[in-house]
Amino acid sequence: MTAIEQYLIDTYRAAQHASPMPPLPGANDMAALRAARAHVRFQAVLDGRPARRPWIAALRRRLRRPRPGAC
């Protein structure tokens, strides 16, 4: 079932029970990503690691050129 189909079912149920309509699919995606990022940084602090931006390190790993002979 797609997100749109689930949204339509939830909207129908909300109309039948006179409850508030559900949020549109994707309306809270950015907030969820920010919360996940904050959780990762908080966990780093608890583990005793510096709370740096992990996406910068991931980007550097992606952009690093492979060593010759390494496959």
N, C-alpha and C positions, 0 to 999 in steps of 0.2 A: 504494500500500500504506500502510495506516495504521500508526501507532506500535505499536498493540496487536498487529496482525498480525505486524509485524517482531519484536516481543518474543516472541510465541509461537513463531515459527520459531527464533529464537536460543535459547530455552529448550529446545526439542526437540533442537537440535543439541548443546547443552551436555550434555543428559542422555545422548545417544548416545555422546558422546566422554568422558564422566566428567570434564568440566571444570566450573569454578564457574559458577553461574547468573549471567546478566547482571542489572544493576540495573534496577529498575522504571522505566518511562517517566516522565520528569519528576522523578526523584529528585534530580538534580543541576542543576536549572534555576536555582536561586538562586545556586549557586556559580558557574555560567557567567555570570550577569548581574553578579555582583560582580567577576569577573575581567575582563569587558569594561569595566566602569566604571573599574577600576584601570588598565587599559591606556590608556584615553582620557586619564586624568589624568596618567599617566606621559609619554605622547606630548606633552601640553601643556607639561610641564616641559622636555622635550628641544627643543621648538620655541621656547622662551623666553617662553611665555605663562604667566600665573598658573594654578596647578592648582586652580581653583575648581570648584565643583560645576556641571557643564554643564546638569544638569537644571533648576536654578533659572532659568538664563537662558532655557531653552526654555519653561519654564512662564510666565515673564514675557512672552515673545513671543506665546504663545498667548492670554494673558489681556489683552494690550494691545488697546484699542479701535481699530478701523480709523478712519483719518482720513476726514472727510467728502469725498466725491467720488472717493475711491480705491476701485477695484474689483479 
